[in-house]
Amino acid sequence: MFKTLEETVELIQENKLLHISGAETLLRQLPKGKWIGGTTEYFVSESGGVTSDQSLDVSELGFDAYKLAVYSAGSLPKITRDAYKNGFTVLIIPFESAAHREYARNVTGYADLFTKNIIGWISGVNLSKAGMRARTVIGYTGEFYTDKAVAIHVKLENDQTAMLNIINIFSPDETSPVITVNSRNSGFSVRSCAINGRESSLADYINDNNIDVRLPLIGDYSGVGINVSIKEIRDGEVILYAPVFEGIEYRFAEKLPDYEGAFNREMNNITDKSSIFSCNCILNYLYGELEGKRLDGLFGPVTFGEIAWQLLNQTLVYLQISGKTETPVREFEMAGVV
């Protein structure tokens, strides 16, 4: 929910457990407390898409058993060990940091990843302001990072269940060729790939076929479509916002005539829009021209990558909790992982 700086300070001073996103200038004015934060100046608010360096998006997590943590690229594989068996983790990683690359490339190999509920986002910058860097902050110490991830691990009661969900408005174009890469060409950029089994230049294929690069590649992960967005084509190389992997079949997405309508149609299918946390992608915000347009629920920061277990692109992610407890267990730990 959108808050002023003064309202956010008051919540911190009330000892609330918070997730906060906003401009670095505002985050640096917040007192120490039980919160983590990341930089962005784009939001989906109750009144519509908005770009602002004057307000903060604040999620009150409302749980009493939790621990805060900081992770370098080298220690990120420990995140699944630190996460509670029955609980959830909110994770923020700075854009284009070593931690970002580590998580994107290797997270699916982390022990017990899909038995834990890890949701979060990649912090970013205002694209119209030169010289900015994406940052994260651990409110417990007030330290800011350009190269480390921050997290809140929350423990739930036995009668509570975390439900991590995504909205992907894209579908693979069945007329698109199947695109695959080998181990030498996997990662955040692609030159050579196999297109319907034939070795080819991906950049040439895109240019020769007038492919709209606002459409993501969609990888088939055992029937689940995972988007990989194109950042740019430079000197014959296709630069991506997330890595592609050997062994995954990719197709380009079908054309999407109405971003706003597609999101609202998906959200109209959700009977309960209450969420603990949600975020949406900067590319959806820009390509869908969502500024000033109102989406029907699921508000939060606009991000430079979304996390629902693994790194996603052009996706909305959200977390809901089912069940209630009247006798919460109070527990706190500063994990201090670096």
Long-range contacts (C-beta under 8 A, 24 or more apart in sequence): 1-46, 1-57, 1-58, 1-59, 1-299, 2-43, 2-45, 2-46, 2-55, 2-56, 2-57, 2-58, 3-55, 3-56, 3-57, 3-58, 4-55, 4-56, 5-29, 5-30, 5-56, 7-58, 8-56, 8-58, 11-58, 11-60, 12-139, 16-60, 16-62, 17-60, 17-61, 17-62, 17-63, 17-64, 17-66, 17-152, 17-154, 18-58, 18-59, 18-60, 18-61, 18-139, 19-58, 19-59, 19-61, 19-90, 19-152, 19-277, 20-56, 20-57, 20-58, 20-59, 20-139, 21-56, 21-57, 21-121, 21-123, 21-300, 21-301, 22-53, 22-55, 22-56, 22-57, 23-52, 23-53, 23-54, 23-126, 24-132, 24-135, 24-144, 25-53, 26-53, 26-54, 26-55, 26-56, 27-56, 27-135, 27-137, 27-144, 28-144, 30-139, 32-139, 32-140, 32-141, 32-142, 33-139, 33-140, 34-68, 34-139, 34-140, 34-332, 35-139, 35-140, 36-68, 36-90, 36-92, 36-136, 36-137, 36-138, 36-139, 36-150, 36-151, 36-152, 37-92, 37-136, 37-137, 37-139, 37-150, 38-92, 38-94, 38-121, 38-123, 38-134, 38-135, 38-136, 38-137, 38-150, 38-301, 39-123, 39-124, 39-125, 39-132, 39-134, 39-135, 39-136, 40-123, 40-124, 40-125, 40-301, 40-302, 40-303, 40-304, 41-125, 41-126, 42-124, 42-126, 42-282, 42-285, 42-301, 42-302, 43-299, 43-300, 43-301, 43-302, 44-280, 44-285, 44-290, 44-295, 44-298, 44-299, 44-300, 44-302, 45-299, 46-299, 47-294, 48-290, 48-291, 48-292, 48-293, 48-294, 48-295, 49-285, 49-290, 49-291, 49-292, 49-293, 49-295, 49-302, 50-291, 50-292, 51-126, 51-291, 53-126, 57-299, 57-300, 57-301, 59-276, 59-277, 59-300, 61-90, 61-152, 61-154, 61-276, 61-277, 62-276, 63-154, 63-155, 63-156, 63-328, 64-328, 64-329, 64-330, 64-331, 64-332, 65-154, 65-155, 65-156, 65-328, 65-329, 65-330, 65-331, 65-332, 66-152, 66-153, 66-154, 66-155, 66-331, 66-332, 66-333, 67-152, 67-153, 67-332, 67-333, 67-334, 67-335, 68-138, 68-140, 68-150, 68-151, 68-152, 68-153, 68-333, 68-334, 68-335, 69-150, 69-151, 69-152, 69-153, 69-334, 69-335, 69-336, 69-337, 70-138, 70-143, 70-145, 70-148, 70-149, 70-150, 70-151, 70-335, 70-336, 70-337, 70-338, 71-99, 71-148, 71-149, 71-150, 71-151, 71-337, 71-338, 72-98, 72-99, 72-147, 72-148, 72-149, 72-338, 73-97, 73-98, 73-99, 73-101, 73-102, 73-147, 74-102, 75-337, 75-338, 76-102, 76-103, 76-107, 76-110, 76-149, 77-106, 77-110, 77-111, 78-337, 79-110, 79-118, 79-149, 79-151, 80-110, 80-111, 80-112, 80-113, 80-115, 80-116, 80-118, 81-111, 81-112, 82-151, 82-153, 82-335, 82-337, 83-116, 83-117, 83-118, 83-153, 84-116, 84-153, 84-154, 84-155, 84-156, 85-115, 85-116, 86-155, 86-156, 86-157, 86-158, 86-160, 86-161, 86-162, 87-116, 87-117, 87-153, 87-154, 87-155, 87-156, 87-162, 88-117, 88-118, 88-119, 88-153, 88-154, 88-156, 88-162, 88-164, 88-276, 88-319, 88-321, 89-116, 89-117, 89-118, 89-119, 89-120, 89-151, 89-152, 89-153, 89-154, 90-119, 90-120, 90-151, 90-152, 90-154, 90-277, 90-319, 91-118, 91-119, 91-120, 91-121, 91-149, 91-150, 91-151, 91-307, 92-120, 92-121, 92-122, 92-123, 92-136, 92-149, 92-150, 92-151, 93-120, 93-121, 93-122, 93-123, 93-136, 93-149, 93-305, 93-307, 94-122, 94-123, 94-133, 94-134, 94-135, 94-136, 94-145, 94-146, 94-147, 94-148, 94-149, 95-122, 95-123, 95-124, 95-125, 95-134, 95-304, 95-305, 96-134, 97-134, 97-146, 97-147, 97-148, 98-147, 99-147, 99-148, 99-149, 100-305, 101-188, 103-149, 103-307, 103-311, 104-188, 104-242, 104-243, 104-305, 104-310, 104-311, 105-187, 105-243, 107-309, 107-310, 107-311, 108-310, 113-309, 113-310, 114-309, 117-162, 117-164, 117-319, 118-164, 118-307, 118-308, 118-309, 119-164, 119-277, 119-307, 119-308, 119-317, 119-318, 119-319, 120-151, 120-279, 120-306, 120-307, 121-279, 121-301, 121-303, 121-304, 121-305, 121-306, 121-307, 121-317, 122-303, 122-304, 122-305, 122-306, 122-307, 122-311, 123-303, 123-304, 124-282, 124-303, 124-304, 127-282, 134-304, 140-334, 148-338, 153-335, 155-329, 155-331, 156-321, 156-323, 157-323, 157-325, 157-327, 157-328, 157-329, 159-323, 159-324, 159-325, 160-321, 160-322, 160-323, 160-324, 160-325, 161-321, 161-322, 161-323, 162-319, 162-320, 162-321, 163-319, 163-320, 163-321, 163-322, 164-308, 164-309, 164-317, 164-318, 164-319, 165-308, 165-317, 165-318, 165-319, 165-320, 166-306, 166-308, 166-312, 166-315, 166-316, 166-317, 166-318, 167-263, 167-266, 167-267, 167-298, 167-315, 167-316, 167-317, 167-318, 168-225, 168-227, 168-312, 168-314, 168-315, 168-316, 169-256, 169-259, 169-262, 169-263, 169-266, 169-284, 170-215, 170-216, 170-218, 170-225, 170-227, 170-253, 170-254, 170-256, 170-314, 171-218, 171-225, 171-253, 171-254, 172-218, 172-220, 172-225, 172-251, 172-252, 172-253, 172-254, 173-251, 173-252, 173-253, 173-254, 173-255, 174-251, 176-251, 176-252, 177-205, 177-251, 178-249, 178-250, 178-251, 179-217, 179-249, 179-250, 179-251, 179-252, 180-246, 180-247, 180-248, 180-249, 180-250, 181-244, 181-245, 181-246, 182-246, 183-246, 185-244, 186-243, 186-244, 186-245, 186-246, 187-243, 187-244, 188-239, 188-240, 188-241, 188-242, 188-243, 189-237, 189-238, 189-239, 189-240, 190-237, 190-238, 190-240, 190-244, 191-236, 191-237, 191-238, 201-236, 202-238, 203-233, 203-236, 203-237, 203-238, 204-236, 206-230, 206-233, 206-238, 207-233, 211-252, 212-255, 214-283, 214-287, 215-252, 215-253, 215-254, 215-255, 215-256, 216-252, 216-253, 216-313, 216-314, 217-244, 217-250, 217-251, 217-252, 217-253, 218-250, 218-251, 218-252, 218-253, 219-244, 219-245, 219-248, 219-249, 219-250, 220-248, 220-249, 220-250, 220-251, 221-248, 226-310, 226-312, 227-253, 227-312, 227-313, 227-314, 227-315, 228-313, 229-281, 229-283, 229-313, 229-314, 241-283, 241-304, 241-305, 241-313, 242-305, 242-311, 242-312, 242-313, 243-311, 259-284, 259-287, 259-288, 259-289, 259-290, 260-288, 260-289, 260-290, 260-293, 260-295, 263-288, 263-295, 263-316, 264-295, 264-296, 267-295, 267-296, 267-297, 267-298, 268-296, 270-297, 270-298, 272-320, 273-297, 273-298, 274-320, 275-318, 275-319, 275-320, 276-319, 276-320, 276-321, 277-318, 277-319, 278-316, 278-317, 278-318, 278-319, 279-303, 279-306, 279-316, 279-317, 279-318, 280-306, 280-315, 280-316, 281-305, 281-306, 281-312, 281-313, 281-314, 281-315, 281-316, 283-313, 283-314, 284-314, 284-316
